[in-house]
Amino acid sequence: MTQQKQHSLLNRANEAKDLLSKHIKEDHVIRIVSHNDADGLSAAGVIAKAITEEGGQFHTTIVPRLKSDVIAELAKEKYKLFIFSDMGSACLKPISYLKADVIIADHHQPDSDETHDENPNNNRNNRDNRDNRDFSHIHVNPHLFGIDGSTEISGAGTSYLTIRELGEGKKHLAPLALVGAFGDMQGQNGFIGINELIVEDGKESGSLEIHEDLKTVSKAQEPLYKSLAYTFTPALPGLTGDLEGSTGFLEKMGLSYGIKFTDLEDEEKDVLKDELIKINPAIFGDVYSVPKENPVLRDLEEYAYILDACGKNKKTGLGLSIALGERGEALDAAINLQRKYRDQLIKGMEWIKRERSNQLDYIQYIYSEDKVLKSVMGTISAVGIATELLPKNKPILGLSRMHNDIKVSGRTIREMVDKGVDLGKALHDSSLSFGGQGGGHDIAAGAMIPYKEMDNFLNLVNDMIEHQLNS
């Protein structure tokens, strides 16, 4: 059954590929709209690189949310083909009114009436809008075929499937698709589902290598104490987000905290590895890398962190340029952004240690109007749970005030999902009740709601999580 589901998804992706190929051959500029996180930037990069390799042209816009006003502006544009990557599945109706061909390559939960459609002809074309009957609207989404988009494939992965067989094949772009998967926290414990197929494509093309190593970050760029403090995934309780804790940990072992991991003697590396494994065994395992890539981007997880930093700091053009292959000054600028972002995360972790979280019966939340904290709320929420600074048995909502609205970043752990928690559904349904919008995955989701409704929203989400856990 699993192979049949994957085959159905691949068939749908190939329909999208055929449509894209047609427009490239007709010399149309392809309009790409994608999300502003690491997955969305990777997704746009995968599609844009494939188009370029086929001699085509593209125009890309990166947005934090696909709102109705964004789609209304797109509707004024005279492009023949729009591609929505890592977004679009929650906006099928407004997208259906675009007077153009459309490809949606997404992995988020689609509109409820679109799920589990295993007939590739049922929703290929928009049939509800008579004016659009001559346009193809192809929806590539794993959930339509009973495949979990939160664990088995990312937005970049779905985008990759869409271009995988374009021209003479694009398997050499598989590593960039996996960067997106890492950006969406899918590869930390190994890849499953369609992601496994993408891994095999990368190995087959010679563009991807896998080896066992420590998963601490920036081994060749940062001093050892910063490398440990900056390692947020897998989290190292007592070290992650804690420069002093990391320094003390290294001094206790007799290791110089100011040198880089790459400068340690082999015996010292082994001692450090053994001690870190005691803190979190997941810190040692498979590392996915592109051997011919710039050393800073060679590790795909590191690559994802750099794109994430670009997105979080609203430098999406820089992030996209990195995904498209620019190095040199662009990469230097991105690395500086990453350092800035990591320092913001350190500040966020210090704040969580100090303030902890507010507790309701079934959820917990943190709230801030601080400019720096607002940019890292989702990450520090997840890391706060992973480092055991916050309770693991309640989903956490990170709340940031944006003028008259509240931005919500929800996170939980896989064990809570296994018990029935679905944050994507809870935030989607709750936000709609107050004129907002939201959604995402069962384990990580987001929403935007009116500030005046914050307390009512929190109480409703609390009730919905209670219902999910008890039903």
Protein Blocks (a to p, Z undefined) as FASTA:
>chain_A
ZZmmmmmmmmmmmmmmmmmmmmmmnopacdddddfbfklmmmmmmmmmmmmmnopacddd
ddfbdcfklmmmmmmpccfbdcdehihjlmmmmmmmpgcddddddfbdcdfklgoiabfk
lmmpcckbmklmmpccddddfklnopafklmocfklmmmmmmmmgcjbjklmmmmmmmmm
mmnopmmnopehjllmmmmmmmmnopaccddddfbehkllpcfklmmmmmmbdcdehkgo
paklmmmmmmmnopafkbcfklpcfklmmmmmmmmmmmommlgccddddfkbcfklmpmm
lmmmmmmmmmmnopaklmmmmmnopahjlmmmmmmmmmmmmmmmmmmmmmmmmnmpaddf
kbccdddfbfklmmmmmmmmmmmmmnopacfkbccdddddehjaccddddddfklmmnop
afklmmmmmmmmnopaceddfkbccddddfklmmmmmmmmmmmmmmmmmZZ
